[in-house]
Amino acid sequence: METLVDLSEILRNLALTAAAAVGAWLAWRKLGPETTQAGSAVFQATLARRAHVMELFNRSAGQLSDEKMEVRLAAIYILGEITVDFPDLSGPVFKLLQNHLTGMSADLEGESAPVDARAIAEVLRRRAADEFQR
């Protein structure tokens, strides 16, 4: 009789283990679509943000040659912020700013430098300081 009780306890424990495993599997299956959907939503948001930043980059690149100083300065500072928020885009931004500085025909030394050239130098210096601190 004792053997029969031991055998029934073993069967009961195996059945409980199997029921727990089936329950865990069902819960995992139920969470699968929500997790996938949430991951997809995050991915879509990231793509939308990146597309917005690329639009800002393109618009700012075009505004670097604008006649108005305020527009050029805004473009420079927006490009600087892009390098902070998206470090992987800092290379193209800095190449653009360096080429813009190279193309300027004004004297770029000291206080006689144009305001936009000093702003570009400030953005480049700030990024170089950030790189040095890392």
CORZICOR-V659693 format. One record per backbone hydrogen bond with DSSP energy under -1.0 kcal/mol. NH is the residue of the N-H (numbers start at 0). CO is the residue of the C=O. If there is no record, write none. Layout:
BEGIN
NH/CO + NH/CO
END
This chain:
BEGIN
4/0 + 5/1 + 6/2 + 7/3 + 8/4 + 9/5 + 10/6 + 11/7 + 12/8 + 13/9 + 14/10 + 15/11 + 16/12 + 17/13 + 18/14 + 19/15 + 20/16 + 21/17 + 22/18 + 23/19 + 24/20 + 25/21 + 26/22 + 27/23 + 28/24 + 29/25 + 30/26 + 31/27 + 34/30 + 35/31 + 36/32 + 37/33 + 38/34 + 39/35 + 40/36 + 41/37 + 42/38 + 43/39 + 44/40 + 45/41 + 46/42 + 47/43 + 48/44 + 49/45 + 50/46 + 51/47 + 52/48 + 53/49 + 54/50 + 55/51 + 56/52 + 57/53 + 58/54 + 59/55 + 60/56 + 61/57 + 62/58 + 65/62 + 71/67 + 72/68 + 73/69 + 74/70 + 75/71 + 76/72 + 77/73 + 78/74 + 79/75 + 80/76 + 81/77 + 82/78 + 83/79 + 84/80 + 85/81 + 88/85 + 89/86 + 92/88 + 93/89 + 94/90 + 95/91 + 96/92 + 97/93 + 98/94 + 99/95 + 100/96 + 101/97 + 102/98 + 112/109 + 117/113 + 118/114 + 119/115 + 120/116 + 121/117 + 122/118 + 123/119 + 124/120 + 125/121 + 126/122 + 127/123 + 128/124 + 129/125 + 130/126 + 131/127 + 132/128 + 133/129
END
